[in-house]
Amino acid sequence: MSASDVSASTTIAAPPATIFAILADPRQHARIDGSGTVRGAVSGPERLELGSRFGMRMKLGAPYRIRNTVVEYDADRLIAWRHVGTHRWRYELEPTAEGTRVTETWDVSRCNGPTRWVLGALGYPRTHARSIERTLATLKTVAEADTAATAAP
C-alpha cells in the first residue's frame, strides 16, 4: 500500500491573520494538534517564516524530539514545514465571505516510492486523515475564540 496526500478543509469565522498567527507560532501547535502527539515547542522563533527551523517535543508511544523547517511561506495565506522526511504539513488559507477557508494537507508528493510505500504500510494516510479533521476542528474553535477575545471591548 503506497501513501498518497491527505487533505481536508473547513471554514473558520476568523480573519486569515488570526489563523496564520496561530499556525506561525510553534508554541501554539500543541494547542491545536489533533493527533495527540505534539507536546510543545522546544526551540525556534516566536513567529515562523520561510527557512525557520523549530524543534518540537512529541510522543508517539515514547517521547521524542523532532526538528522542522518551514519550506513554504506566504504570510496569512500559506505555511508548510517538513522534518527529516520529505513529506510536508501544509496549511492554505483563503479569505471567504464567512471568514477563512483553511485546508490542511499531509503532502507526500516529494517522497520517493519506497518512502511512500513504508508510510502507507504503516497506515499514516488513514491516521493522518483523522488527525487532520480533529486539528481543523480544534483550530476552528481556537481561532474563533481568539477573534472573539480581540473583538470584546
KAJO-V354616 format. One record per helix or strand. SS is the DSSP state (H for helix, E for strand). FROM is the first residue (numbers start at 1). LEN is the number of residues. Records with the same first field share a line. If there is no record, write none. Layout:
SS=FROM-LEN / FROM-LEN
This chain:
E=6-7 / 38-6 / 53-7 / 63-12 / 78-5 / 88-9 / 99-9
H=16-8 / 26-7 / 113-9 / 124-28
